[in-house]
Amino acid sequence: MLPLSSPSDQRSGPLDSVRIVAFEAIGPVPFACGILADMGAAITRISRPGGNQLPGGLGTTSNGTGQVIAIDLKTDGGVRRALELIREADVVIEGFRPGTLERLGLGPEILLDLNPRLVVARVTGWGQDGTYSSMAGHDINYVALTGALHAIGTQDRPIPPLNLVGDYGGGGMFAVAGVTAALFERNRTGVGQVIDVAMVDGAASLLGPIRALHNAGAWTDEREANLLDGGAPFYRTYATADGRFVAVGALEPAFYSALVAGLGLDEQSIPDRMDRANWPALASTFATAFGQRSRDDWQSVFDGTDACVTPVLTIAEAENHPHNAERGAIVEAPHGTRPAPAPRFRTH
């Protein structure tokens, strides 16, 4: 039985006095609101009349919490109602194309005149300016423009990393970071500000460490040929006898030795892993070994060791893995299951 997620859990935290008004959107905006709500913020979402028409609840916060108020922003009365809510808010988050808020009569200048302590987070794909700023796009497009999509996938083609890198990492989490930093600054100065959160900027920032390797000549533009992209035989996935997979991340020498020992191999008798020319042969050796037993058999071999070998779990399997269960990492929610709030805050 998974632990329950309760409203009281979501209302306590370091942001429990923060009031956020969010305009209905998909992707990074509701995701960011869910994270902020998990930290204690109270979310009021302004939706279109008739409610959220987006598939699968895409416009709701990631933890399903928050008050929803339907407002027609195309009417003077609707704009006045929105301004009433924003007057009492600490944060506004919106995900419209650049210029939309201004055309509605709700631009940042108007909002900050109304409420000088307000933090306004504007979340877009391309940013508030630039050649592509008014063009439509989605996660895959923003990630493509940074170089990250080219680097992810098989030798044959790039593969989208779900929409984790653009929408949620590059957009949602950078919005959370920007909002919390701006609130900290407001506590010092008493003045709010406008935050330009662009998914293309955030995704590029996430790629920063890989770009540094590329600059140093330690990363090539060929996929599955580098240390962390599945090229290294000690940092990739392997199929097991039952058609499932294990993940191997044995980067450090001691961890690598534990991997080789767990596979029943003699480290002195296999190719030197430090020579990249040996990687294909070494990967073949590991693939043959992992193919002899089931995924769960290998889990029983490597659990509790430093070999950095773990089962590749499905979403459903992850809910019941012992480690996740002991931490309460997945919790029951009104419409299924959801990740528990992260990070976790403790006073002592």
N, C-alpha and C positions, 0 to 999 in steps of 0.2 A: 504494500500500500504506500503510495507516494504521500509526502506531507502536503498539507493544505496551504494554499496561499490565501491570506486573509486581508481584508481592507485595512485592518489596524496595522499590519506589517508594512503595508505600502504607504501609510500616512505618517509613519515615524521615520526620522532620519534627519540628516544635516540640513535639508531644504524644507522642513515641515512648515515653515512660515511663508514660503514662496508661492505666489499665485501666478499661474501661467495661462495666457490666452493663446490658443493655437488655431490657425485657420486650417480647415480641412485640406488634407493633402495625402499623398501616398509616399511610401518609401522612407526616406530619412526623417521627415518631420514627425510622424507618429512613433517611429522607433525612438527618436530622441526624447519625445514626451514620455514614453514608457520608462526609459531609464531615469529621467528626472522625477517621474512619479514614484518610482521605486526608492528614490532618495528622499521622498517625503513631500515633494511639490504637489500642489493641487492644480489639476488640469481642467480648463474649460475649453471645449472644442466648438468652434463656430462652424456649423455644417450648412449645406445648402438646404432650402426648403424641401421636405419630403424625405430627409434623412440621407445617410450614406448609401449611395448607389454603387459603390465600388465593390468588385468581386472579393469574396473571402474576407471581408472586414479589413481590407487594406488601408482604409482611412482611420482605423482605430489605433489607440496606443498599443505598443507591443505587449503591455500587461493587461490590456482590456479595461483599464480604469479611466475615470474622468467623466465630468459632466458634459453633455452635448446639448447645444442650443442651436436650433435652426433659425437662421437669419438670412433674409434676401438682401444681399449687399448691393443690389442694383437699384434699390429704393432709398430715398432720403431717410425714411424711418429706420430702415435696416442699418444704414451707416451710423445714425445717431445711437442706436442700440449697441452697436459694436464699440463705439467710442465710450459709452457708459461703462462697459465691461473693462475696456483698456485703461480707463481713468484710475481704476482700483487695482490694476495688475502690476506685477513686478517685471514680467517678461512677456513679450509677444514673439511667437514663432510663426513664420509663414514660408510657403514653398511655391509661390506664384512665379511666373516669368517676370523678369525685371520690368518695372514700370506699371505692373498691374495694380499694386496698392495705391500708387499715385493716381491712377485713373479712377479708382474708386473713391478718392478723397480721403484715403487712410495712409498717406505716405509718411515716412519716418519723421519728417520735419513737423507735420501736424501732430503726430503722436507724442513727440518729445516736447512740443510746446504745451500739450495737454498734461503730460506727466513727465517732468524732467528727469525723474529717477528711473525711467523705463529702460529696459534692455530689449532691443529689437534684433532678433536673429532672422536673417534672410537666407534661406537655404535654396540653392539652385544647382543645376548641373554644371553650367559653364561660368557662373559668377555674374555679378552685376554689370560688368563691362567686358569688352573683348569682342573679337570677330564673331564668335559663335553665341554670344550672350542671349540673343533673342531666338535662337534655333532650338527646336525640339530635340530631345535625346533621352536616353536611359542609361542605366548603370554601365552596360557593355560599351556604350559610346564614350563615356567619360574615361573609363579605364583604358580604352584603346588609345586615347590621345596622350596618355602619360608614358607609354612604353610598358606598362605592367601587363596588359593583355598579351602583348607579343611574347612576353617572357614566361607565360603560364600555359601549359598544355603539353601535347606530345610533339615529337619531331615533325609530324605531318601538319599540324595546325594548332593555332591557339584555341584554348577552351575557356569559356567564361567561368570564373570562380564563384558560381551562383551570383547573387548581387551583394555579396558581403563586402567587397572592396570599395565600390563606389557609393552605393546607397547607405550602407550601415557603418562601414569603417570610415570612408572618406567624407561622408555627409553627416550621418546621425551622430557618430561619436565626436566629430569635430564641432558639431553644434553644441553638444553637451559640454565639451571643454571650453568653448567660447562663452557660453552662457554662464557657467560657474565662475570663470575668470572675470567676466564683466560684473557679476554680482559682487565678487570680492573687491574689485576696483570701486564699485559704487559705495560699498561700505566705508571706504577711505575718503572718497571725494563727494559723495552724495549725488553724483551725476551719472545718468545712464549713457548708453551709447548704442550704435548700430553695428552689427556684426555681419560681414559678408562671408557666408559659408558656401564655398563652391566645391562640389564633389570632385571635380577635376583637380583642384588644388589639394584636397585631402588625400586623394588616391596617389598623387605625385609625392606627397609627404611620406605616405606609408612606404613608397618605393625607395625612399632616401637611402637606407642602408645598402640596398642592392645596387643603386646607382653609384655609391661610393666604391663598391667592389668592381663595378664596370670601369670606373675612372682609374682604378689601380691596375687594370688589366687582369683582374682575377675573376671576371665574369664575361662570358661571350654572349652574343645575340642568338646563338643556336640553342634551341630548347632541348631539355633532357641531356645537357652536356655540362652542367654546372653542379656545384656542391649541394644546393638546396632545391633544385628543380626536378629531381628524380634521376639526374645523371649519375650521381655518386651511388655505388652499390650499397653503401651503408646509410643512405638517407633516401629511402623510397618505399614503395609498397611491394609486397610479394603475394602471389596467389597461393592458397593452401590446398590440401587434397580435397576438401569439400567445396571448392569453388568460391570460398570467401577469401578475405585478405588480412594480412598483418601489416602494421606500419613499423618501419625500422628507422631509428634516428640516432645511431651509434656513432656520433661524431668524434668524441674524445677517445684517445687511445685505450684507456681503461674500459670504457663502455664498449668499444669495438672488440676488445679481448673477451668480454663477457658474452657478446653476441656470438662470436666464433665458437666459444666453448659450449654455449647452449645448443648450437647447431651440431655439435659433435665433430667439429673440424679441428685440424691442427693448424694453428696460425703460421707456423714455420713452413708448412707445406703448400700454402695457397699463395697466389700472387700478392706482391706488395701493393697495398692499397694507396700508397702515396704516389705511385706512378699512374697517371691517368690512362696511359695506354693499356693498363691492366683492368680497367673498370669493366669492360664488356665481359671478359672471362670470369671476373670475380662475381659479377651480377648473375651470370649463368650458374655458377657454383651455388650461390645462395638460393637461387630460384629452384634448383633441383632439390636442395635440402628442404626448403619450406614446403615443397610440393609433396613430401612424403607423409605429412601428418595434417590433421584438421586444424582449423584456426583455434578452436578451444583447447586442443592438445598443446599447441604452442603457447597458449596463454598460461597453461599450467606449468610449462617449462620456465617461462620467463617472468611470471609474476614474482615480485619480491626481489628481483635482481636489478642490476644497473645496466642491463643490455639495451635499454630504451626500445623495447619491442612491446607493442600493444595491439590488441585486436582492433580492426576497423569495424566499428559498430554502425548499424543502421540507426535512424532516428528513434525508432521504437525500442531497439535493444539498449540504447544509451540510457533510457529512463530507468532501467533495472540493473545496470552494472553496479556491483557492490560499492565501488568508490563513490560513484554519483549518488547512490542511495544513502551511504553513510553521511555524506555532506549535505544531503537534501538539495542537490543541485537542480533537480527537476521537481516541480510541484504541481499539484492538482489545481486547476482553475475552472471557472464556470463553463468554459467552452472547450475543455480538454486539458492539456498540460502545457506548462510554460517553464522557461528557465527561472530559477530563483533569482531574486535581486542580486546584482553584482555591481561594484565590489561590496564587500561586507564591512560595516563600520562597528567598531567596538570601542568602548570608553576605557577599558582596562583588560 
